[in-house]
Amino acid sequence: MRVVLGVAGGIAAYKAAHVIRRLRELDHSVKVVPTANALKFIGAPTLEALSGQTVTTDVFDEVDTVNHVRIGQEADLVIIAPATADLIAKIAAGRADDLLTASVLTTTAEVVVAPAMHTEMWLNPATVANIATLRSRGIHVLDPAVGRLTGPDSGPGRLPEPEDIVDFALSRQTDRTRPEQSSTETRPLSGRRIVISAGGTREALDPVRFLGNRSSGKQGIALAKAAHAAGSHVDLVAANIDSGLLSGLPAGITITPVESTLELQAAMHTAQTHADAIIMAAAVADYRPAEATDSKMKKSGDDGLTLRLVQNPDILRGLVDERGRQTRLGDQIIVGFAAETGDADTTALDYARAKFRRKGVDLLVFNDVSDDRAFGHDDTMVQIISSDDGEIAVGEEFVGSKDDVSQKVIAALSAQLTHVESTT
């Protein structure tokens, strides 16, 4: 396959070398078309050596072959990585003042854009509008990764990993050439928007200390991958998840990082307004300090420390209540998670049944976390609790990896959505 790789002038341009290498390893031909500014970050000799083809930036180079038209016409796939805010603005405006923008304007191939810029640029209304314009024209725009940027700052704006860019781009090209399928069995959530919370909230005590829990976010990450594979658009609200886990997500998943329970609550209610379903997989702190100090707390003798805690809002119940208040959200499916332990009087499953009644959710994924059975591990055991004609139905125990569990949860969610659709 003939791939055109556009490279814009940003610090992430050096990662284009890894994109080229990966494409060549997969036996694809790569024609690199950088902007003039890109060559200030990575040299033409490097790009030529890795691609095995000449590199030029100007529409007046190799005029005899009409490069500014031919390159786009001959491409089977166009990837732009990295794409700066400036280049995105030019493409949105239909500019064609260098070889790369001219090639994009002339191609009829799939175009995949991988943005890389500082968070403020990514969130600027002008960039948001330009991204929406590109997507409305059928251009595939990856959401940037969340992580360390050029300086000490971090946030959304980091270029996705080269392997993820290549995998995403090749999947888009494959989708284009694949015959249409009448069955939705392999992508039952196509056209749906699923909001998933993951990780564990942290409640600040002072600038360096917090109250938290042991959730790694692995289950939520696995759910996001499974929902994405089922065809849905996924909004992931990530509470304190390691950037390494987030970087392994498929391109196209929208990530909203949060820290505290109140931040998670606000993000979930914002996302709820356009969701077909919500999966509340985050481990939420039940309490937060009544006060957080602006400076680090110091030891004061041997008297110990007394903390006054206040109760956090019940986010899951609040989402259910909001669904009840908003008629347009009436068909929304809400899935909760219950990580429970038993005691001398009550089993973990009985606590989960009580939670199902109390929360008013459609599905509750229960796992017994006694003896450190769930947090941070790759394997887990769950039971899915639902309602059957008003009676609580508890599914059989299912043991498997978090990926396996996620497939089961997404299948149950898909069945719920189908059932609601058929009865309305």
ZIJO-V608995 format. One record per run of one state. SS is the DSSP state (@ for helix, = for strand, . for the rest). FROM is the first residue (numbers start at 0). TO is the last residue. Records with the same first field share a line. If there is no record, write none. Layout:
SS->FROM-TO  FROM-TO
This chain:
.->0-0  7-9  25-27  34-35  40-42  51-61  65-65  74-75  83-83  93-97  106-108  115-117  123-123  136-138  142-143  148-152  158-160  177-191  200-201  204-208  211-216  229-231  239-241  247-252  258-259  272-275  280-281  283-285  289-307  311-313  325-325  329-331  340-346  359-361  368-377  388-389  394-396  422-423
=->1-6  28-33  76-82  109-114  139-141  144-147  153-157  192-199  202-203  209-210  232-238  253-257  276-279  282-282  286-288  308-310  332-339  362-367  378-387  390-393  397-400
@->10-24  36-39  43-50  62-64  66-73  84-92  98-105  118-122  124-135  161-176  217-228  242-246  260-271  314-324  326-328  347-358  401-421
